[in-house]
Amino acid sequence: MCPGKTRAPSGYCEQHAHLASGWVQPGRGTAEQRGYGWEWRKKRAAVLKRDRYLCQCEDCKGCTLPASEVDHITPKSMGGSDDFCNLQSLNVDCHKAKTQREAIAARV
């Protein structure tokens, strides 16, 4: 635990700001600006319905964990698209873990 104090929205001190998730970085833009507007919300609903609102990650196959998020299998930052075949339903914890793994891999 770092004793550093901060008022930054990320909650990280200046020394550890690089560890902040991309979700809280300034200049990221709104959801609509990043391509997650009305069309995305419609596609998201269709993917959740297709996957029967169940988590589709490899660790959850065969389990019945409810999914509430839609994830790009290949991230858009790595050339992934919004095609249905590149989208999967995930539960909140699996989505956070996958996003964190991808962020760490991107920093290496």
N, C-alpha and C positions, 0 to 999 in steps of 0.2 A: 504494500500500500504506500502510495506516495503522499507525503505530508503537504505537498504544494497546494496552494489555494488558487482558485480560478473563478472567473465570472463568465468564462466562455460558454456558449450554449452546448458545447460537446461534453462539458464536465471534466475535461482533461487540462492539466497544467501546461504551460508553454513547453516544458521539457518532454512531455508525453503526448502532445497534440497530434503527432504523426500516427498514433494508435487509434484515433477517432474514426468511427465508421463514416463512409461517404455520405450517409444519410444526413449528417449534420454539418457538412462542410459548406462554407459560404460559396456562392456562385454556382451551386448545383442546379438551380432553377426549379420551377414548379413542376408538378407531375405532368401537366399539360405541355409544358415547354420541353420535357424530356420524352414526349411521345406517348404518354399514358392518359390520354383524354377519353372522350366518349367512345371512340372506336375500340380502344383497349378495354374499357370497362365491359363493353358488349362481348368481346372475345374472351375476357376473363370469366365471365358468367358461363359462357358456352364450354370452356375447358373444365371448370368445376363440375358442371352438369355431366359432361362426358366421363369424367373420372369418378362420378357418383359421390363427390365431396369426400373422397378418401385420399390419404397421403399416398403418393406414388413413388417415394424415394426407395432406393435399394434396401435400406435398413428396415423399412416398414412393410415391404411386400409381404402379403399374407396376414398382416395385422389390420385392424379396423380403426385406425386413428383418423379422426375427422380432419379434413383439410379446409383451410379458409384462404390460402394464398396461392397464387399462380406464379410459377418460376420459369425462367428461360433455362432449358437444359444446358445449352451452350450460351453463355452470357452474350448480350448484345455488344459488350466491350471487346469480345473476342470473335466477333463476326456472326454471332447468332441472330436469328430473325424472329419475327412474331408469327411465323407459320405454326399451325396447330401441332405439327409433329415435333416442334422444338419447345413446346410448353407442357408443363406438368403441374398437377395440384400437389401442394405440400402443406403440412401443418406448420404452425408458427415456429416451433423449436427446430424442426428440420430445415426450414427456410433460413433461419438465422445461422445455423451451423454451416449450411452450404455456402451462404454469402460470405461468412467469415473465412472459410477455407479458400474461396476464390480471391478474397481481398489479400490474404496472406501470400498466396501464390503469385499474385500480380506484383507484390512488393519485392519478390525475390529476383 
